[in-house]
């Protein structure tokens, strides 16, 4: 079958509030955990970010010129409810109305993430996701978003990368890493909050589409040793499928529940939780994809976490359970993330086989040290090459039968990396600032901007 994209394919791009907006304490916004997260000395914080809050009209105009059909962004919970559960901030509400209106006037479909890592700091002080009251706060926040923006929004995403928050909490600049017991209780409470939001959305706006947005990657066993295959299978269940199995089928699988019970880290499940999980049904699956994992059997000597260099790979091991291994068939980025376009096709096939739902890619991209030349150009041919290869594999996945409805690369415009500052750039649009010198924040089109514009214009003929 010929590999091509459907006519209504959502060619998009993504951002998230704390990495992009700046204005972290302006116009009544409350602090989020990301605003106050400790930062390594050589890395920018999120306070000004790309100052999108003050540049949103210009940014949307550039997205329109790029030809985007969709734009996936997140709403900052503490901008609309500063302490997460109390008074509403009218200026925050208005900002997102203005942004959404600007997008719609530009024929760009808004795709809204309700929560992208930035829990209101006031809620964290009261125990964060370990506290069941955060579920109620989230439900109130979700209701507010549906009431305010429900008429205008077709695509909702509840929680960005819940599995990263639980499995790789160190990636979020946390002061202290909670115990596994605490993390899985937080995880369960997030599942309940997500279920409530999906049910509420369907009640209030039956036409709207809502779903989870985990980070999913296919996994390879390090060798054909059967013990490595079991380890890879465990990795997939614990790191990826748990999150979609609960979101889609409303159940913990036996394998994962046993893993939790064996370690005495199973969450407390309250009366009514399982019914809610079973009742909530997502309309589609959003997924972030950057790389694949290669995993082998645990060595049992405590070295499983550090089996492979590079920050992302270190996060793939778990002592006594599985270890992350090098994949000698794959190149990696400047920041040592594996580059695996075929792995994208494989990941899409696996999600499709397991869940049979439409899929939207909500993140995929190349973090690089882009260089602004003296004549004001950014020659990011490496990014073009990266997307060229990934788009081709996405088209092949569609030919395989995957119902892929859109592709939102990370990121529309340069923003601050979650833990590696602003020298790690992802955008099609460059923002003229350095790590600590804010310069003039001017937006400039990278070579990849013009390339992506042509891809969209031709609906993916590359
Ligand atoms: C995902 C997050 C994004 C973004 C991206 C790139 O995990 O959802 O918020 O940060 O990864 O990661 P990084 O910024 O660490 O390069």
Boltz pocket constraint, residues with backbone or C-beta under 6 A from the ligand:
constraints:
  - pocket:
      binder: B
      contacts: [[A, 16], [A, 19], [A, 160], [A, 161], [A, 164], [A, 215], [A, 288], [A, 363], [A, 367], [A, 410], [A, 416], [A, 417], [A, 418], [A, 419], [A, 420], [A, 424]]
      max_distance: 6.0
